[in-house]
Amino acid sequence: MLNLLAISGSLRAASTNSALVAALAANVPADCRVTVYDGLGRLPIFNPDEEGERTPCEARYLIEAVTRADGVIVSCPEYAHGVPGGMKNALDWLVSRGKPALLVHASPRSLFARAALAEIMRTMSFALYEETALEIALLGKKPPEVEEILAEPTSRQAMRDAVRAFAGFIRGR
């Protein structure tokens, strides 16, 4: 059984990225389990002086969750052509964890953030799986529409296929 950790880079209550990772967690192959991390907004701002024994509880929880996971799945919005500060802050706490990672997308328009996030994660020693992309266009949709789209058989199959391919990447390392 592969244990994967999914992180939404959005703090919005009605976030399409959060809806995507929640749906992903509910639509994985039988040999995988996805846990959704929901503490992004509680993380203190990264400070290298606070690492080690002084690491704050919420940051320690995230670090331990990533350490226990076989891989990480990230869905992140784009703000002003970049990665939101909360997501970047979380990644700063995770430098050099060396985990396999899969980026999934809830918007076809997040091209700047995709490139920036991939560069940041590679720099921080994540092994990005880039062979299979998962993009489900949810941008601008109201919550009932988002639920409908994510419940469609083609969306559910796309989520399972992406996780199955990512699991193969992890097992092949």
Stockholm file with secondary structure:
# STOCKHOLM 1.0

chainA/1-173         MLNLLAISGSLRAASTNSALVAALAANVPADCRVTVYDGLGRLPIFNPDEEGERTPCEARYLIEAVTRADGVIVSCPEYAHGVPGGMKNALDWLVSRGKPALLVHASPRSLFARAALAEIMRTMSFALYEETALEIALLGKKPPEVEEILAEPTSRQAMRDAVRAFAGFIRGR
#=GR chainA/1-173 SS CEEEEEEESCCCTTCHHHHHHHHHHHSCCTTEEEEEECCGGGCCCCCGGGCGGGCCHHHHHHHHHHHHCSEEEEECCCBTTBCCHHHHHHHHHTTTCCCEEEEEESCTTCHHHHHHHHHHHHHTTCEEEEEEEEECCCTTCCHHHHHHHHHSHHHHHHHHHHHHHHHHHHHTC
#=GC SS_cons         CEEEEEEESCCCTTCHHHHHHHHHHHSCCTTEEEEEECCGGGCCCCCGGGCGGGCCHHHHHHHHHHHHCSEEEEECCCBTTBCCHHHHHHHHHTTTCCCEEEEEESCTTCHHHHHHHHHHHHHTTCEEEEEEEEECCCTTCCHHHHHHHHHSHHHHHHHHHHHHHHHHHHHTC
//
